Amino acid sequence: MTEIGEGETVGKEPLTDIFHLVNEHFGDDKPYGIVSHRLHSYSINLSELIPIANKFGGFMANAVVVYSEMALHNFEIEKRLLRLNGEVFFNLEQAIDWVPSEDRLANQSQIKNSNN
């Protein structure tokens, strides 16, 4: 789960750090999802995010919890530009529950487990 501070601009360095931490935890070949808890207003530098997100093949799902119309619209733009498999939630618990049940994650895990 990620939370970004009020008014920050998130670019290449923090995004790379997030993806590296997730890969350290899950490994390079296991699919995973991220819950983005958008409590605060901040911006993401999409021109820096697009090439980074494409490098981490295990990133399969993005659950975003929003509390404002602006956050909702921002995520819809990110989702289209990044071709993300993502969902918007207005409740943190629902977002957390969605990530492991998301079909692509479940199917990827089943395929990998059947090959072992």
N, C-alpha and C positions, 0 to 999 in steps of 0.2 A: 504494500500500500504506500502511496506517495501523498505527501502534502507539501505544497509550495507556499512560501510566505507572501503576504500582501504586497502587491505592486512590483514583484520581481519579474524579470525577463529571463526565461529559461532558454538556454542555448546549448551549444555543442558539449561543453565540459560537464555540466550537471547531468545532461541526458545520457552521455556516455558513461558517467559514473553509475547512474541508476541501472543501465543495461548490464554493465560489468558485474555489479553486485548481484543482480538476478541470475546471471549466467554462472557466477561462482556458486550460488546456492543450488540451482537446478541443473547445472551442466549445460553444455552446448546443444545436446541432442534431445532434451526433454521439452515438450511444449509447455508453455506457461502463460498466465494472464496477469495483468496488473490492474489493481484498483486505484484509480486516481480520485482522491477525496478532495474536491475543489471547494474548500472552505473559503478561500480568499480569491480576490481578483488578481490575476497575473497574466502575463502573456508568454506565448511560446514562439520561438523563432523557427517557423516551419521550414525555412530554407536550410536550416542546420539539422532539423529533426529528420527530414525525409531520407537523406543518405545514411544516417545512423540507424534508423529503424529497420532499414533494408538489410543491414549487416547482421542482425540478430534473428536468425530463422526460427528460433523457438518461441518467439513472441507471437502468440496466436489470438489473444483476446484482451480487450481493454474495457473494463467496467468503469464508468465515470459517474461520480456522484456530484450533482450540481444543485445549487441553491439560488440561482438567478437565471433570468432569460439570457443574459450576456454569456454566461458560462455554457449554457445549452447551445447557443448559436456558434460559439467558438468551437465546441466539440464537433458539431455537425460539419464545419469546414475542415477541421483536422481529419475527421473520418473519411471525407471524400478525397482529400488530397493524398492522404497516406494509404488509402484503400485498407483501412483498419476494419477488423471484425470487432465492433464495439457496440455497447449499449449504454444508454443514459438511465440513471437511477436517481431517485429523489430521497433515497434511504440507504445508508451505509450497509446495513445487514443484507438487504436484497442484492446489492452489488457484490458483496463477499460470497453470497450463496451462488450467484450466477456463474462466477469464473470457473469453478471446477465442473459445473454441470453443463457448460457450454459445449455443444455438440462436437465442434472441431477438436477441442482439447480431449474430450472423452474418446472420440474415434481415433485420434493420433496415439493416445496412450494404449488403447486396446490393440492397435496394429503393432506397435513396438513391443508390447508384452507378448503377443502371439509369435513374434519372430525370435524371441529369446528362448 
